[in-house]
């Protein structure tokens, strides 16, 4: 019996690597430790759960973090298996909507689409999380990474850098430090942008911003160059409205556009705009 109890305790207190102590059944102790260290963000995986449901496990840690009195962002990661968007907003600040992302195009777009399914559940204080950014890790082209960052930003996903910032190149820095794109992600209205139009591999993603602005991504997911168009009716604008269109990647502005916005895009490339009615 002693040996069995020892084995159970070992299984219940390991991280995903199974080489370091985990927090199961030690939530209060660990939360206090994290707070004493000045931790601002905790990502809590569901490895080595010993059959305890995610709702129970994450509720325990949520309560433990709250009891410390320190505002710690609580990132829930059970890989979207039990549809956390439907229950996690009462427990954490973000929740993974899918399995781990990999540094390749196919993995990235699958995570983007799965995350999009839960758009209506996100809002201030609780966000859908399609996993960290792969920008700069070398498995995609610059255009693909730009699309990756644009879609994560408009979806209000946590923008967690996943590359080694000590060795990032200029293209990676230019993408990850784009203040205009980051501003869309951090917009105070807090509405997750979503896919609003699809024509084969050609897509339009859009979402409202504060001050009556609209964020738009025109995205060519196909293998050939193509023209992508968003009509005002696709993105929630009245047909007669004129807008100022700010291109967030070229940092250029077009004035008095009416009815639609279009762009000729290379394979796997995107354009991202903020439209301001005037």
Secondary structure, DSSP 8 states (H G I E B T S, - for coil): -HHHHHHHHHHHTB-TTSSSB--TT-HHHHHHHHHHTT--EEEEE-TT-TT--HHHHHHHHHHHHHHT-S--EEEEESTTTT-GGGTGGGT-SEEE-SS---SSHHHHHHHHHHHHTTGGG-BTTBEEE-----TTSSSS-HHHHHHHHHHHHHTT------S-TTS--HHHHHHHT-HHHHHHHT-TT----EEEEEETTEEEEEEE-GGGEEEEEEEE-SSS-EEEEEEHHHHT--TT-EEEEEETTTTEEEEEEESEEEEEE-TT-EEEEEEEE-
